[in-house]
Amino acid sequence: MAASCLVLLALCLLLPLLLLGGWKRWRRGRAARHVVAVVLGDVGRSPRMQYHALSLAMHGFSVTLLGFCNSKPHDELLQNNRIQIVGLTELQSLAVGPRVFQYGVKVVLQAMYLLWKLMWREPGAYIFLQNPPGLPSIAVCWFVGCLCGSKLVIDWHNYGYSIMGLVHGPNHPLVLLAKWYEKFFGRLSHLNLCVTNAMREDLADNWHISSEPEDPVTERSAFTERDAGSGLVTRLRERPALLVSSTSWTEDEDFSILLAALEKFEQLTLDGHNLPSLVCVITGKGPLREYYSRLIHQKHFQHIQVCTPWLEAEDYPLLLGSADLGVCLHTSSSGLDLPMKVVDMFGCCLPVCAVNFKCLHELVKHEENGLVFEDSEELAAQLQMLFSNFPDPAGKLNQFRKNLRESQQLRWDESWVQTVLPLVMDT
């Protein structure tokens, strides 16, 4: 009688899951470009899973990322409309009973909780899972994949049992059970990724799991790459050149000069001149921003990308320090002021091309720390000269940057102390 009741209870629990799984299989066929990514840990401290989500989104997938939201993920992840982050609640262990019992209850509750969260999400063609932690997430994700027709992809960072072994010792029953669990369910995955050749070989030799080692460079942009092992950031040899200009988008800065120069630069590139692709960042807010934005969108550049972001104060010097060339189009309504944007650029050792006006020579020394131009034709010729054979360590850009470093100009604080502070103290 008791056995019959248990069987009946199991069927009552399993039947809704099977029905829901069948419905989700049908749904998955309609959402073949959707991926579920799972990390039973802090999303903000799981860079590889964030990069997986961003790469999948970049290639047309929609991504649901499940994990604990204890720290802030990358802004790029938060701003991507193809990625939805679903927060998981971290369950606490019971405070009663033996430690093994507490741990077992927590694993069971986590398994039921994760199963519930996954089954009520849109099904994915793939479930990407970070391991460790893999207990109970590997078994749960495999089970959900069986019900919904999703393929399980495990990203092996380490072995969970080996981490447990540091606390309990390698021969503790819990560690041996965790090792068996990880090995058994790990073999049921469809695809496996790992960070080193050594792990790939160990998975193949000892666990009979075929995996693909990923490129150790886990962070890469259009300009730089970061080595996952050393953390060293290097600039890519074939990167585009980064040109920066800042403006208040007012009448005293004629941006049609820059746009005309960019058109000539584009034509030179199409004609086969040895010039890099160009990323042009124009920062600032002002009344003429929308007007020039419409003009920019009407251009159909193939080798030039123009963007017009607004940067916070702490981000602006980071952009200047990363750029290859600054362009200043400030002409001065009186002819008697100096463009502070050039002061900022020089403070970051960024060479400048600046449109000429009456007293500009007090700041920009032609052929020493930058170049002065009169019109779009001259600016286009300067861009061609500066970016020929880019990046050329012996070129003009590097020479200008070297001169700026050696000029040892006073910083704002030093200059203020020498010039303004005595006046204030004397009154």
C-alpha positions in Angstrom: 0.0 0.0 0.0 2.8 2.4 0.9 4.7 1.6 -2.2 1.6 2.3 -4.3 1.2 5.6 -2.7 4.8 6.5 -3.4 4.5 5.5 -7.1 1.3 7.6 -7.3 3.0 10.6 -5.7 6.0 10.3 -8.1 3.6 10.2 -11.1 1.7 13.2 -9.8 5.0 15.1 -9.6 6.5 13.8 -12.9 3.5 14.1 -15.1 3.3 18.0 -14.9 7.0 18.1 -15.7 6.6 15.9 -18.7 3.7 17.9 -20.0 5.6 21.2 -19.4 8.7 19.7 -21.1 6.7 18.7 -24.1 5.3 22.2 -24.4 8.7 23.7 -24.0 10.1 21.4 -26.7 7.5 22.9 -29.1 8.4 26.3 -27.9 12.1 25.7 -28.4 11.5 24.9 -32.0 10.1 28.5 -32.3 13.1 30.0 -30.4 16.1 28.3 -31.9 18.2 31.4 -31.5 17.8 31.5 -27.7 20.4 30.3 -25.2 20.1 29.9 -21.4 23.3 30.5 -19.5 23.6 29.3 -15.9 26.1 30.1 -13.2 25.3 29.1 -9.6 27.5 31.9 -8.4 27.8 35.7 -8.7 27.3 36.8 -12.3 29.4 40.0 -11.7 32.4 37.8 -10.7 32.0 35.3 -13.6 33.7 37.1 -16.5 33.8 34.1 -18.8 30.0 33.6 -18.6 29.5 37.3 -19.2 31.7 37.0 -22.3 29.8 34.0 -23.5 26.6 35.9 -23.2 28.0 38.9 -25.0 29.5 36.8 -27.8 26.2 34.9 -28.3 24.3 38.2 -28.4 26.7 39.6 -30.9 26.0 36.7 -33.2 22.3 37.0 -33.2 21.2 34.9 -30.1 19.0 36.1 -27.3 20.4 35.1 -24.0 18.8 34.5 -20.6 21.6 34.6 -17.9 20.7 33.0 -14.5 22.9 33.6 -11.5 23.4 35.5 -8.2 23.4 39.3 -8.5 25.8 40.2 -5.7 28.0 42.5 -7.7 27.5 44.6 -10.9 28.2 42.9 -14.2 29.8 44.7 -17.2 27.8 47.7 -18.4 28.0 46.3 -21.9 26.0 43.3 -20.6 23.5 45.4 -18.8 22.9 47.6 -21.8 22.5 44.8 -24.4 18.8 44.3 -25.2 19.5 40.7 -26.3 20.5 39.7 -22.8 18.2 39.3 -19.9 19.7 38.7 -16.4 17.5 36.6 -14.1 18.6 36.8 -10.5 18.7 33.6 -8.4 18.3 33.6 -4.6 21.2 32.1 -2.7 19.7 29.5 -0.3 21.1 29.3 3.2 22.0 26.0 5.0 20.0 24.7 7.8 21.3 25.5 11.3 20.3 22.2 12.8 21.5 18.6 12.5 24.9 17.2 11.4 26.8 19.1 8.8 26.4 16.4 6.2 22.6 16.5 6.7 22.6 20.3 6.4 24.6 20.1 3.1 22.4 17.4 1.7 19.2 19.4 2.4 20.7 22.5 0.9 21.6 20.6 -2.3 18.1 19.2 -2.7 16.5 22.6 -2.1 18.8 24.2 -4.6 18.1 21.5 -7.2 14.3 22.0 -6.8 14.7 25.8 -6.9 16.9 25.8 -10.0 14.6 23.3 -11.7 11.7 25.5 -11.1 13.5 28.7 -12.4 14.7 26.9 -15.6 11.4 25.2 -16.4 9.5 28.5 -16.2 11.9 30.3 -18.6 11.8 30.3 -22.3 13.6 27.2 -23.5 17.0 27.5 -25.2 18.6 25.6 -28.0 21.6 25.4 -25.7 22.1 25.6 -21.9 25.6 27.0 -21.1 26.7 26.1 -17.6 29.7 27.2 -15.6 31.4 24.5 -13.6 32.2 24.7 -10.7 29.9 25.0 -9.0 28.3 21.9 -10.6 26.4 20.4 -7.7 23.5 20.3 -8.3 23.5 22.4 -11.5 25.0 19.8 -13.9 22.3 17.2 -13.1 19.5 19.8 -13.1 20.6 21.4 -16.4 21.0 18.0 -18.0 17.5 17.0 -16.8 15.9 20.2 -18.1 17.8 19.7 -21.4 16.2 16.2 -21.7 12.7 17.5 -21.0 13.0 20.6 -23.3 15.3 19.3 -26.1 18.2 21.7 -25.2 21.9 20.8 -25.6 24.0 21.1 -22.5 27.4 23.0 -22.9 29.7 22.9 -19.8 32.4 25.5 -19.4 35.0 23.7 -17.2 36.9 26.3 -15.0 38.0 23.7 -12.5 36.8 20.5 -10.8 34.3 21.1 -8.0 35.4 18.0 -6.1 39.0 19.2 -6.0 37.8 22.5 -4.3 35.8 20.5 -1.7 39.0 18.4 -1.2 40.8 21.4 0.1 38.4 21.6 3.0 37.6 18.0 3.8 40.6 16.2 2.3 40.7 14.2 -0.9 39.4 10.9 0.6 36.4 12.3 2.4 33.2 10.5 1.5 31.6 13.7 0.4 34.5 14.5 -1.9 34.5 11.0 -3.4 30.7 11.3 -4.0 31.1 14.7 -5.6 33.9 13.4 -7.9 31.6 10.5 -9.0 28.7 12.9 -9.6 30.9 15.4 -11.6 32.3 12.6 -13.7 29.0 10.8 -14.4 26.9 13.9 -15.3 29.8 15.6 -17.0 29.8 12.8 -19.6 26.2 13.5 -20.4 26.9 16.9 -21.8 26.8 17.6 -25.5 29.7 20.1 -25.7 32.5 21.0 -23.3 34.8 24.0 -23.1 37.9 24.5 -20.9 40.6 27.1 -20.5 43.8 25.0 -20.8 45.1 22.1 -22.8 46.0 20.4 -19.6 42.4 20.3 -18.5 41.3 19.2 -22.0 43.8 16.3 -21.8 42.7 15.4 -18.2 39.0 15.3 -19.2 39.8 13.1 -22.1 42.2 10.7 -20.4 40.6 10.3 -17.0 36.9 11.1 -17.6 36.5 10.3 -21.3 35.1 13.7 -21.9 35.9 15.4 -25.2 36.4 19.2 -24.9 37.7 22.2 -26.8 40.3 24.5 -25.2 39.3 28.1 -25.6 41.6 30.8 -26.7 43.5 31.9 -23.5 42.8 35.5 -24.5 39.4 35.9 -22.9 39.0 39.6 -23.4 39.3 41.2 -26.8 38.1 44.4 -28.3 38.7 46.0 -31.7 41.8 47.6 -30.2 43.2 45.5 -27.5 43.4 42.0 -26.0 43.9 40.8 -22.5 45.8 37.6 -21.8 43.8 35.5 -19.4 46.8 34.0 -17.7 49.0 37.1 -17.1 46.3 39.8 -17.3 48.6 41.8 -19.6 46.8 44.1 -22.0 48.3 44.7 -25.5 47.3 46.6 -28.5 46.4 44.6 -31.6 48.7 45.1 -34.6 45.8 45.3 -37.1 43.6 47.5 -34.9 41.8 50.6 -36.3 43.1 54.0 -35.4 41.2 55.9 -32.8 40.5 59.6 -33.4 38.8 61.8 -30.8 37.2 65.2 -30.9 35.1 66.9 -28.2 32.7 69.7 -28.7 29.9 71.7 -27.2 28.2 71.5 -30.7 28.0 75.2 -31.2 28.5 77.6 -34.1 32.2 78.3 -33.2 33.1 74.7 -34.2 32.5 73.8 -37.9 32.3 70.0 -37.9 31.7 70.0 -41.6 35.5 70.4 -41.9 36.0 67.1 -40.1 33.3 65.3 -42.1 34.7 66.5 -45.4 38.2 65.4 -44.3 36.9 62.0 -43.3 35.2 61.6 -46.8 38.6 62.3 -48.4 40.3 59.8 -46.0 37.7 57.2 -46.9 38.3 57.7 -50.6 42.1 57.4 -50.1 41.5 54.1 -48.3 39.2 52.8 -51.2 41.9 53.8 -53.7 44.4 51.4 -52.0 46.5 53.7 -49.9 48.1 52.0 -46.8 45.7 53.5 -44.2 43.9 51.9 -41.3 40.2 51.7 -40.6 39.2 54.7 -38.4 37.0 55.0 -35.4 36.1 58.6 -34.8 34.6 59.4 -31.4 33.0 62.9 -31.0 32.0 63.6 -27.4 29.8 66.4 -26.0 26.3 67.9 -25.8 24.9 70.9 -27.5 22.3 72.5 -29.8 23.9 71.3 -33.1 24.4 67.7 -32.1 21.2 66.4 -33.8 22.0 68.3 -37.0 25.4 66.8 -37.4 24.3 63.4 -36.3 21.9 63.4 -39.3 24.7 64.4 -41.6 26.9 61.6 -40.2 24.2 59.0 -40.7 23.8 60.1 -44.4 27.4 59.2 -45.0 28.0 55.6 -46.0 31.5 55.0 -44.8 33.0 51.6 -45.3 36.3 52.1 -43.4 35.2 54.8 -40.9 32.9 54.5 -37.9 31.7 57.7 -36.2 30.0 57.7 -32.8 28.8 60.6 -30.7 28.6 59.4 -27.0 28.3 61.5 -23.9 31.0 60.5 -21.4 31.1 61.0 -17.6 33.9 63.2 -16.3 35.9 60.2 -15.0 35.7 58.4 -18.4 36.7 61.2 -20.6 40.5 61.2 -19.7 40.5 57.4 -20.2 39.3 57.9 -23.7 41.9 60.6 -24.4 44.7 58.4 -23.0 43.6 55.5 -25.2 43.3 57.6 -28.5 45.8 58.0 -31.2 45.0 61.5 -32.4 42.8 64.4 -31.2 41.1 66.9 -33.6 40.1 70.4 -32.4 37.8 72.5 -34.5 37.4 75.4 -32.0 37.9 78.7 -33.8 37.2 81.2 -30.9 34.6 83.9 -31.4 37.1 86.5 -30.1 40.3 84.9 -31.4 41.8 85.4 -27.9 41.0 82.3 -25.9 42.5 78.8 -26.0 40.6 75.5 -26.4 40.5 73.7 -23.1 39.9 70.5 -25.0 43.5 70.7 -26.3 44.8 71.3 -22.8 43.0 68.1 -21.8 44.4 66.2 -24.7 47.9 67.4 -24.1 47.5 66.5 -20.4 46.9 62.9 -21.6 49.9 63.1 -24.1 47.5 63.0 -27.0 48.8 64.7 -30.2 46.4 67.1 -31.8 45.4 68.5 -35.2 43.8 71.9 -34.6 42.2 74.4 -36.9 44.2 77.6 -36.9 43.2 80.9 -35.3 44.9 84.0 -33.9 46.5 82.9 -30.7 46.5 79.1 -31.1 50.3 79.1 -31.4 50.6 79.8 -27.7 49.3 76.2 -27.1 49.8 74.1 -30.3 53.3 74.1 -31.7 53.1 73.1 -35.3 55.3 70.0 -36.1 56.3 69.8 -32.4 53.3 68.6 -30.4 50.7 68.5 -33.2 49.7 70.1 -36.5 47.7 73.2 -37.5 45.4 73.2 -40.5 43.3 75.8 -42.3 40.6 73.7 -44.1 39.4 70.2 -44.8 41.8 69.6 -47.6 44.8 70.3 -45.3 43.3 68.2 -42.5 42.7 65.3 -44.8 46.4 65.5 -46.0 47.5 65.5 -42.3 45.4 62.5 -41.5 46.9 60.6 -44.5 50.4 61.5 -43.4 49.9 60.7 -39.7 48.2 57.3 -40.3 50.3 56.0 -43.2 51.7 52.6 -42.2 49.8 52.8 -38.9 50.8 51.9 -36.3 54.4 53.0 -37.1 56.6 53.4 -34.0 58.9 55.7 -35.9 56.1 57.9 -37.3 55.0 61.4 -36.5 52.3 60.5 -34.0 54.8 58.7 -31.7 57.3 61.6 -32.1 54.6 64.1 -31.1 53.6 61.9 -28.1 57.2 61.7 -27.0 57.6 65.5 -27.2 54.5 65.9 -25.1 55.8 63.6 -22.4 59.2 65.4 -22.3 57.7 68.9 -22.2 56.8 68.4 -18.5 54.0 70.9 -18.5 52.6 71.9 -15.2 49.5 70.1 -14.1 46.4 72.0 -13.0 47.1 71.7 -9.3 50.8 72.7 -9.7 49.9 75.7 -11.9 47.1 76.7 -9.6 49.3 76.6 -6.5 51.9 78.8 -8.3 49.6 81.3 -9.9 46.2 81.5 -8.0 47.0 80.5 -4.5 49.4 83.4 -3.8 46.8 85.8 -5.0 44.2 84.3 -2.7 46.5 84.2 0.3 47.6 87.8 -0.1 44.1 89.3 0.0 
